[in-house]
Amino acid sequence: MKIGIVTQWFRPEPAYLPTNLADELAERGHEVRVLTGYPNYPDGEIYPGYRQRWGEQTREGQISLRRVPLYASHDSSALKRIGNYLSFAATSSAAAVRYLADVDAIYVYLTPATVAAAPALLSKLRGTPVVIHVQDLWPESVTSSTMGPQGFAAGLADRILHKTMQRIYAMSASIAVIAPTMRDIVINRGADPAKTRVVLNWADETLFHPTPATAESRQAIGHRNRCTIMFAGTMGPFQNIHASVRAAAAASGAENVDLVFVGSGIAEESAKKLAADLNAPNIRFLGRRPTADMPALYGAADYQLVTLRDLPIFQGTIPSKLQAALACGSPVLVSAPGDCIELVENRGVGLACPPDDWRALAERFNQAAKTPPNERTEMARRARALYETEMSRRAGVDHLEDMLIQAAVHRRRT
């Protein structure tokens, strides 16, 4: 088939999902055309070596790549972020009319929702079937953000975005969502149940894979022959790492539990201060580490900690950190809303508790420390097996390829 992929982000940006999909579909014999912007994420500045201009079209192996100009920004200004989203919606729509004119189906990496503009135009003009891959819920992604509007403007934005999403769902030939609860939510908002399928995101498999612990990796995280729980990633307001600090400090077996933070973010300094105020020597902050080092650090820890605040926006979300941990064969300790707890507990890949409850999390820290090594090894085996069967790149691309083929076949029949 001729398959179009529309995504605001593509390599060399850290957007491995649409990049992996393009590569895999090309390897399976499809003609793949990618429509994307000039790389600027996550700093909001055009990458060195790129200059924005109209009409640039290149090839990367078997993939045709068309980049369109956009307003590059990713700072805390709501107006600038809107400019970034809407500029790509406009330029991609103008380019898509010719560049994707004869494709059999279009895949849309739907974050932000404005990426759907060009596919919606082609669906209207040419009847091109569109498969959207919903990565986050709108309008919540806007209205729950610190950059979101307030008061009357917030209510107006909510209504407009709800209507917009209903139209996106209606025009789509097929809808992929990243969690079971997200499927329920989008169906409740007007999506057709018959064309809505759960397709779990996968991890960057070039990076995340089982890596045995070594003396060097254990030394890197300061392993002290205790149960070592590692939090890796962004320390922002949504992760509520302060609850994790309180839990580790309050654990009755604190002398047998170490909590290690790898990464950084706006909540890092206040979390360090809290750990000092609580006199918690079992908590360490290691700062940012090179991405290439992370699999070894995952292997050196006993559990990976995954936390999210108890907010409506996260009810239908499985954070990418969970896939990364399972891909590495790491048992997980989860404090998050929605599907994460059910997935972890039902599949026996770790321990879980409700979000925003540091006392319950402290109990899980104690339980983790008391879990025998053989049980922990079995958790690790089940974690990797779950990833391979339901979350791997192969499993995800199988689903998406099938949805694209079915959409194209249905178009031909009708």
Buried (B, 14 or more C-beta within 10 A) or exposed (E): BBBBBBBBBBBEBEBBBBBBBBBBBBEEEBBBBBBBBBBBBEEBEBEEEEEBEEEBEEEBEBBBBBBBBBBBBBEEEBEBBBBBBBBBBBBBBBBBEEBBEEBBBBBBBBBBBBBBBBBBBBBEEBEBBBBBBBBBBBBBBBBBBEEBBEEEEBEEBBEEBEEBBBEBBEBBBBBBBBBBBBBBBBBEEBBBEEBBBBBBBBBBBEBBBBBEBEEEBBEBBEBEEBBBBBBBBBBBBBBBBBBBBBBBBBBEBBEBBBBBBBBBBEBBEEBBEBBEEBEBEBBBBBEEBEEEEBBBBBBBBBBBBBBBBBBEBBBBBBBBBBBBBBBBBBBBBBBBBBBBBEBBBEBBBBBBBEBBBBEBBBBBBBBBBEBEEEEBEBBBEBBBBBBBEBBBBEBBBBBBBBBBBBBBBBBEEE
